[in-house]
Amino acid sequence: MTPVEVVTCDVLVIGAGAAGLCAALAGREAGARVVVTSVTAPHTGSATAITQVAGAFVAAAAATTDPKDTVEAHLEDTLEAGRGLAEPALARHRVSRIVPFLGQLEACGVRFTRADHGGWLQFHSPGHRYPRTLAFGPAKGVSLARVLAEAATRAGAASLSSLVVTDLVKAEGRVAGAVGWDLGRQRAIAISAGAVVLASGGAGLCYPRTGLPRPTAGAGFGLAVAAGCTLIDMELVQWYPTALAEPGEPAHLVHYDTLLRQGAVFRTASGEDVLASVTRDPERGITRDEMARYIGRARMARPLADSRIFIDVSDCTSLDEHPVLRASPYAHLLRERSGQPGRGLWVSPAAHYYLGGVAVDASGATDVPGLFAAGEVAGGCFGANRLEGNALTDCVVGGDEAGRAAVAWARRHDRAPLHADAWRDSANPLEALHARRSGFRVAEAIEELQGALEAGAGLVRTATGLAGARARLARVRADCERLAAPDGQDVLHLAAFPHVLRAAEAIVLSSVAREESRGAFIRADFPDERAEGADAHVAIRLVDDRLEVDRRPVGGLASGVAAGT
Ligand SMILES: Cc1cc2nc3c(=O)[nH]c(=O)nc-3n(C[C@H](O)[C@H](O)[C@H](O)COP(=O)(O)OP(=O)(O)OC[C@H]3O[C@@H](n4cnc5c(N)ncnc54)[C@H](O)[C@@H]3O)c2cc1C
């Protein structure tokens, strides 16, 4: 039996997106030995590396553009968008700390676009009362991820890339490290840590139509719940309402707000104007959840119609002059079709951002002592809808805070005592799994999981559809015992798949529990908001290897998860 390689550090950061890299930088600044893991190279394969929406970065209230803007105004907009489910203390922490933090990011090498007056160029995003969104260059997300990864390396953080974490290991009730599969060397590896920051992003594997990268599969949600964390509001998946749905083209995010302002008309397949009965406030724009709801309603009313939406640009003649549209990856289609009778772009909603996730307080502490979470894997900051630009605000501030809190925790507590055999116990099944030469192909399992969620837990949900999804996922779970990647296909996801399946199960269970429609969440059988829907988060825990649903009061997370501190 080969001994397991054990890497030792003070703080293990799982994930090298904006949240993980900011946690790593904070950890190094506090003098800790930090290891950062990622499934691919640190500056690729993460949502951070593909941020594309006009390069929108952070919503930075109290910066330069409009003197009337304040942190309070930013907070109000953020909470209003969340439809009562955003945790006020968490949201306040993130928006009030972002402005001073931007200078630190610039010092790392992040280049925010400057306006003629020398200050940051800030522009309007739907739902924000003031222009707060920043652009950064030169290559949007790739530049951001690369700059942060290089800064973390310069600061002395060790990077373990091509590593899929498959288990969080605990001893005496607290986290002791993790075990994962080294994709390059094809062997298990263990990381012993004083504290762990989970920053594994959203779930790129749960839905077939998504802008999230596949390496950011969603295993983090499953890893956390298996370790004893609570997941909250997993039903709240934000849909980007208008992802390109043209044959042969990637699902680029189409700037619906800009196109609307330029006179485009959004039509159903049978030609009706989706927004005909909507009173529009040009100042505020239409937020993503609202747009998704209008599209959802149009689709609900016509269940047999083509589910795509047509952006009619027949009457738009100067789209090429708009800087955002001209720089977009679908500019060639606009050039070819705008001003032509009956021409336009086909789009449809795509899973974009996970609003729910691991329950944390403002420091990122979870229910499990020594385990912290930051970025998209953590839930509660934005409630039932997130405004554009706010995700990265949460990632950088939350990541920084979690990194510091993890170092402080590791210094205050003795390392969890763990016998060498414990690592072996976690590593053995991994080695056996990767040696399996036949069974239930992981590629097939992923297809079935995605099919189940798309059919039953998509943009518009019903009790019947959710029951169907649950039954399909149960069959996948039963077959998980035989999981294999004999042809080498999707080997990246082999060991993480059961955790991704947990995330999918949590989405379905939570959706069943929320009997209302709110923000990004639409139930056709419960089309309205219910007053009591904003009182509590839908909470999921793993009890005796089964997910159980509970409630956690909104506003109670800040004090309720302090076990980790
Ligand atoms: C197409 C697109 C455009 C967007 N545009 C914007 C925008 O303009 N502005 C904005 O604010 N937000 C935007 N968002 C949202 C925002 O990009 C994400 O919410 C944010 O980048 C998430 O950062 P993160 O650090 O939490 O996770 P990610 O950046 O996704 O990083 C996750 C990391 O975890 C690692 N990982 C995952 N699982 C494991 C595992 N099992 N073991 C080891 N490592 C693991 C991955 O390899 C990766 O390094 C966009 C999202 C998408 C999909």
The ligand as a Gaussian input file, in Angstrom:
#p B3LYP/6-31G(d) Opt

LIG

0 1
 C      -20.192000      34.240000     -17.485000
 C      -20.180000      34.923000     -16.147000
 C      -19.987000      36.306000     -16.066000
 C      -19.992000      36.950000     -14.831000
 N      -19.782000      38.293000     -14.781000
 C      -19.740000      38.926000     -13.586000
 C      -19.459000      40.320000     -13.500000
 O      -19.236000      40.959000     -14.513000
 N      -19.434000      40.892000     -12.272000
 C      -19.652000      40.181000     -11.114000
 O      -19.598000      40.736000     -10.012000
 N      -19.902000      38.850000     -11.176000
 C      -19.945000      38.210000     -12.365000
 N      -20.201000      36.860000     -12.413000
 C      -20.269000      36.109000     -11.153000
 C      -18.865000      35.993000     -10.565000
 O      -17.936000      35.845000     -11.629000
 C      -18.724000      34.771000      -9.652000
 O      -19.756000      34.753000      -8.718000
 C      -17.385000      34.826000      -8.915000
 O      -16.313000      34.954000      -9.839000
 C      -17.196000      33.574000      -8.081000
 O      -15.904000      33.626000      -7.541000
 P      -15.439000      32.513000      -6.521000
 O      -14.053000      32.856000      -6.128000
 O      -16.454000      32.312000      -5.473000
 O      -15.451000      31.174000      -7.402000
 P      -14.770000      30.865000      -8.793000
 O      -14.176000      32.050000      -9.427000
 O      -15.734000      30.071000      -9.597000
 O      -13.566000      29.911000      -8.388000
 C      -13.803000      28.624000      -7.879000
 C      -12.474000      27.939000      -7.670000
 O      -12.695000      26.749000      -6.915000
 C      -11.980000      25.666000      -7.491000
 N      -12.666000      24.431000      -7.123000
 C      -13.971000      24.127000      -7.298000
 N      -14.227000      22.898000      -6.825000
 C      -13.049000      22.423000      -6.334000
 C      -12.660000      21.190000      -5.735000
 N      -13.523000      20.198000      -5.511000
 N      -11.362000      21.048000      -5.395000
 C      -10.458000      22.031000      -5.608000
 N      -10.768000      23.231000      -6.151000
 C      -12.064000      23.402000      -6.515000
 C      -11.992000      25.984000      -8.980000
 O      -10.962000      25.284000      -9.638000
 C      -11.792000      27.497000      -8.954000
 O      -10.413000      27.780000      -8.840000
 C      -20.207000      36.192000     -13.641000
 C      -20.387000      34.813000     -13.718000
 C      -20.371000      34.172000     -14.949000
 C      -20.562000      32.686000     -14.997000

